[in-house]
Amino acid sequence: MSCPQTGNRIVKVREKWEVIMPIYEYFCHECQRRISIYWRTFTQAREAEPACPHCQGTRLTRLMSRVLVVRSEESRLDDLADPASLPDFDENDPQSLGRWMRKMSDEAGEDLGPEFDEVVGRLESGESPEDIEKSMPDLMGEGDEGFGSEPYDF
């Protein structure tokens, strides 16, 4: 449905009417940037000539906008548990392990701290987990437990 006065699309969200303002992404061939232009109406987006806000260039190519998909935590974890999500994962390859750890961290959506970032960076550069463990003795906390040891009794 469109507002008769402005031409904006309006939709009903949770019993309230909200205005949808079109946002289009373009690539500027003059300054080589990806830009977003917020149009007040769909009519304006169709009829006006877009200009780059950085260089005022008009040689723009409209791009497909990125889409955000909202997923539940359970759905994200299900995908991570699927072995097909990392077909090139090799547990004996430090770089592969580093990529896997980074992907898990990104999916968790939490900052795991500078130590985690250092370990992942070193794995991604090809350093072995054993060498990392030797150079960071406090990484595992108290005790002499190392990677893969069994510190807990279950």
C-alpha positions, -999 to +999 in steps of 0.1 A: +000+000+000+013+035-008+007+068+010-014+090-014+005+121-003+041+110-004+041+079-025+060+060+002+051+024+008+035+017+041+031-016+058+014-027+090+038-040+116+025-052+150-008-032+146+011+000+136+016+015+102+053+021+093+067+039+063+092+021+041+119+044+027+138+028-002+175+024+002+195+016-029+232+006-031+254+017-060+289+014-072+305+047-081+328+044-111+345+077-104+357+071-068+354+033-068+332+032-037+301+013-028+275+038-016+240+037-002+214+063-012+183+068+010+154+080-012+123+097+004+099+079-019+099+051-045+089+076-071+119+097-064+141+066-065+127+058-100+128+093-115+158+111-099+193+107-111+215+094-083+248+111-075+277+098-053+277+116-019+315+114-018+325+128-053+292+138-068+298+115-097+269+103-117+284+072-133+268+048-109+258+011-112+230-001-091+239-032-070+220-059-054+217-050-017+229-073+010+201-090+029+200-096+066+184-129+076+174-132+112+180-167+125+175-183+159+205-194+178+193-230+175+193-227+137+228-213+136+241-240+159+224-267+137+242-254+107+276-253+125+271-289+136+266-300+100+299-314+086+290-301+052+294-265+065+332-270+064+340-294+036+377-285+036+382-288+074+413-309+083+419-312+120+456-319+114+461-286+095+466-256+117+453-232+091+421-252+087+417-253+124+422-215+126+395-210+100+371-233+118+378-215+151+372-181+135+339-193+120+327-206+153+337-173+170+319-153+144+287-174+147+288-171+185+288-133+181+309-127+212+343-112+216+364-141+230+393-118+239+428-110+227+442-144+236+417-161+214+425-137+185+462-143+190+458-181+189+436-181+159+459-157+140+489-179+148+470-210+137+459-193+105+496-185+098+504-222+101+518-224+136+511-258+153+488-259+184+516-275+203+540-246+196+514-221+205+507-239+238+544-240+247+547-202+241+516-193+260+517-215+292+490-194+310+466-200+281+450-230+297+446-215+332+459-232+363+475-266+362+495-284+335+465-295+314+472-290+277+451-291+246+433-324+244+439-335+280+411-345+303+411-320+333+375-328+344+360-360+358+325-365+343 
